[in-house]
Amino acid sequence: MVGAPQCRSQCGVGEHDGVNVVFPLAHFRDLQQRRVIGKLAPRHFGLMGHIEGEQATLLIQRSAPEIAAELAADGVDFAFLTPA
């Protein structure tokens, strides 16, 4: 999981853009408040970097299933995926 302070220092975006460039949580919170969407999940996941070779295998066989299981445990029925 990526926390907002860590992402702000590593994303190379302006102070006004912040974490919402990668994780548009402010936008989703606004949609939730306006009842356009339901409740947001209590946690969010981020993966970054170029993934190939052994790392791709690890992602497919271990990381992605673990993330999917945690999202399912949280009752998530829709995931917003964005490349970063």
C-alpha positions as CSV (number, residue, x, y, z in Angstrom):
1,M,0.0,0.0,0.0
2,V,1.2,3.5,-0.8
3,G,0.5,6.3,1.7
4,A,-0.1,9.8,0.5
5,P,3.1,11.4,2.0
6,Q,5.3,8.7,0.4
7,C,3.6,9.1,-3.0
8,R,3.8,12.9,-2.9
9,S,7.6,12.7,-2.5
10,Q,8.1,10.1,-5.2
11,C,5.5,11.0,-7.9
12,G,7.2,14.1,-9.2
13,V,4.0,16.1,-9.3
14,G,3.1,19.5,-8.1
15,E,2.0,20.3,-4.6
16,H,-1.5,21.0,-5.8
17,D,-1.7,17.7,-7.7
18,G,-0.4,15.4,-5.0
19,V,-1.5,11.8,-4.6
20,N,-4.7,12.4,-6.6
21,V,-2.8,12.1,-9.8
22,V,-2.2,8.4,-9.1
23,F,-5.0,7.7,-6.6
24,P,-7.9,10.0,-7.5
25,L,-9.4,9.5,-4.0
26,A,-10.5,13.1,-3.6
27,H,-12.6,12.7,-6.7
28,F,-14.0,9.4,-5.6
29,R,-14.8,10.8,-2.1
30,D,-16.7,13.6,-3.8
31,L,-18.6,11.1,-5.9
32,Q,-19.4,9.1,-2.8
33,Q,-20.6,12.2,-1.0
34,R,-22.9,13.1,-3.9
35,R,-24.1,9.5,-3.9
36,V,-23.0,8.8,-7.4
37,I,-21.1,5.8,-6.2
38,G,-21.4,3.7,-3.1
39,K,-18.9,3.3,-0.2
40,L,-15.2,3.4,-0.9
41,A,-13.0,0.5,0.3
42,P,-11.2,1.1,3.5
43,R,-7.8,0.5,1.9
44,H,-6.2,1.0,-1.5
45,F,-3.3,-0.7,-3.3
46,G,-0.7,0.6,-5.6
47,L,2.0,-1.1,-7.7
48,M,4.6,0.9,-9.4
49,G,7.5,0.3,-11.8
50,H,8.1,-1.7,-14.9
51,I,7.3,-5.4,-14.1
52,E,8.8,-8.2,-16.2
53,G,10.5,-11.6,-15.8
54,E,10.5,-13.0,-12.3
55,Q,8.7,-10.0,-11.0
56,A,5.8,-10.5,-13.4
57,T,5.6,-14.1,-12.3
58,L,5.6,-13.0,-8.7
59,L,2.9,-10.5,-9.5
60,I,0.7,-13.0,-11.3
61,Q,1.1,-15.9,-8.9
62,R,1.3,-14.2,-5.6
63,S,0.8,-10.4,-5.3
64,A,-2.3,-10.0,-7.5
65,P,-4.2,-13.0,-5.9
66,E,-3.3,-11.6,-2.4
67,I,-4.6,-8.2,-3.3
68,A,-7.7,-9.6,-4.9
69,A,-8.4,-11.7,-1.7
70,E,-8.0,-8.6,0.5
71,L,-10.3,-6.6,-1.7
72,A,-12.9,-9.4,-1.6
73,A,-12.6,-9.6,2.2
74,D,-13.4,-5.8,2.2
75,G,-16.5,-6.5,0.1
76,V,-15.2,-4.6,-2.9
77,D,-17.4,-5.2,-6.0
78,F,-15.6,-2.8,-8.4
79,A,-11.9,-1.8,-8.7
80,F,-10.6,1.3,-10.5
81,L,-7.3,0.4,-12.1
82,T,-5.0,3.1,-13.6
83,P,-1.5,2.9,-15.0
84,A,1.0,5.1,-13.3
